[in-house]
Amino acid sequence: MHIINGIASAGTPAKQMEITDVKVLDGMMLIIGFRSGEKRLFDASSLLEYPAFKPLADSNVFSAVKVEYGTLSWNDGEIDIDPATLYAESFPYESKLNA
């Protein structure tokens, strides 16, 4: 386990797993940009089964997501999630606008 900027994560930190940007879509979907340059699509509704993430059911809370210390954060840092988890549970995303 390692702690970076107060965020505890299992395993070895990987620079390319850091999140650089996020875009909120309808239906609790997020497009997440990683330091590697990769964009991935994440369905955050799956988080609602866990008590710590229940506040995200409020669309105002969910849409106020921020990138802090290389991960996603809500409620002034009260809620966050490990970037490796976001990566593992998301899908590759390519904008058709860039094609």
Buried (B, 14 or more C-beta within 10 A) or exposed (E): EEEEEEBEBEEEBBEEBBBEEBEBEEEBBBBBBBBEEBBBBBBBBEBBEEEEBEBBEEEEBBEBBEBBBBBBBBBEBEBBBBBBBBBEBBEEBEEEEEE
